[in-house]
Amino acid sequence: MSALQAGISASRVRQTWDRLRPFRFRAGSPLRVARATPVDPRPPDRARAADAVVEEIHSRGLAVVLHMTALLAAGEPTDEWLDLLGDSHLVGVSGTFTELTDVPGFVDEAVTAWRVAARRQDRGGLGSVVRLDMVDFATWLMARRDDTRVAERFDRHFGSLARSPDLVATVVVFLAVDQDVKRTAERLFVHPNTIRYRLRKVEQILGEPLTSPRAVANLYLAFQDEVLAHRAQG
């Protein structure tokens, strides 16, 4: 697995498939890469979780090479096992591929998907398995950001808004329910006119109306994790 992550040359592809055959892989079959870490990081729990993961691999007869990052044969049995793995782990899964020389790029995909899963978990979102080929462009883009620089930029543009919990909650729910004022009011247990008043205050802070695609796009990107978490819980 370490050799695959480092990258192999085309001349070593056949030899590597031969090395993978004892792990139930078939040459040329579709593959995925997964990155998984225990939800509870305490060492005893991690050890038990690792034992359970390996036991499931053997009991299901899956083609898996597990080394912190896993190489998997793509298919329905593997997808079912990944969902089970999500009961105890945060899991990021790459898209499918067939060329062993492409593994490093798909390891990067799996790590990006794992970051999405970790961010969602931190913000109370549901679901601990993220498949990158099912992630939208905005989510992919935000997962690859430099959080330190983004935090500085966020404070510059949205600091005054972020310091008003009622306005943030309104924006998050408003975006999560597709900008429906009535549904936003129902979710927050307030009158629709209260929501309209808060949204006008948000517009004053932003300096542009929420009918502007640019305003909505910027708010969605700024609060995307919270919006997705609310949508999942809703």
Buried (B, 14 or more C-beta within 10 A) or exposed (E): BEEBBEBBEEEBBEEBBEEBEEBBBEEEBBBBBBBBBBBEEEEEEBEBBBEBBEEBBEEEEBBBBBEEBBBBBBBEBBBEBBEBBBEBBBBBBBBBBEEBBBBEBBBBBBBBBBBBBBBBBEBEBEEBBBBBEEBEEEBBEBBEEEEEEEEEEBEEEBEEBBEBEEBBBBBBBBBBBEEBBEBBBBBBEBEBEBBEEBBEBBBEBBEEEBEEEEBBEBBBBBBBBBBBBBBBEE
